[in-house]
Amino acid sequence: MAVQDYMVGYGSLLSTYSRTTYSGITTDALPVIAEGWKRGWTVRYGDERATYAGVRPVRHAHLHAALVPTEITDALRHRERGYVFTQIDPASVHHADGRGTPLPEGRYWIVVNREQVSADPHHPIPQSYVDTCLVGCLETGGEARARAFIRTTELWDAPWIDDRAEETPLYPRLTPPTPEQRDQIDALLAAEGILKFRTSR
């Protein structure tokens, strides 16, 4: 029997819409926490003018993520071309709600930055990407999970722009939030004290 592959998605793969629309991944995802990884705004692609979420190994850190059963296809590798596919120990991943039941057996993968780079004015954090991640969090765990994403992600004080109203937002694999979701996301960002870092074009 073939071994099932699972992605530990911690950015846009958190969103059902983004996974399905841009990568054809229609399997359900489980909300999980992966131990030993810290998320930050530290990834960019040479062909896109933005900075996205990456990870670095940090002892005792907790990464709120989604366990996504999928094939590691060429299309997925292209989507994650700023990263290295890295196999991790399934024992380092557990249910986000603290359930002690085992997670499915298989090969667990996380994508790790090829390099750590901070956002700059020419490669800002796009709100369209932040929305995609946080809509995914709201889907799988409500506001508590969205808050956990915000609190455990570093470098929010880097250049970060609100590109929601732009004809062509910076992030090409975005999940369009509803007006209610936009308000909810902005309220959470404000409550966590970081909305002050976001600017308009």
LINFEN-V170613 format. One line per field, one symbol per residue. phi: phi as a letter, one per 30 degrees, with the letter a starting at -180 (. if undefined). burial: b if it has 9 or more other ideal C-beta (glycine too) atoms within 8 Angstrom, else e. A space follows every 10 residues. Layout:
phi->???
burial->???
This chain:
phi->.dddcbccdb bdddcedddd dcbiccddcc dbbcdjbcda dbbbcdcbca bbdbbbdbdi dbcdbbccda ddcdddddec ddbcdbdbde ddbbeddied dddddlccbb ccedacbddb edbddcddde eedddddddc aidddddded dcccidddeb bcceddebed cdcdcddded dedddddddd ddicedddbc d
burial->eeebbbbbbb bbbbbebbbb eebebeeebe bbbbbbbbbb bbbbeeeeeb bbbbbbeeee bebbbbbbbb ebeeebbebb ebbebeebeb eebebbeeee eebeebebbb bbbeeebbbb eebbbbbbbb bbbbbbbbeb beeebbbbbb ebbebbebbb bbbbeeeebb bebbbebeee bbebbbebbe ebebbebbee e
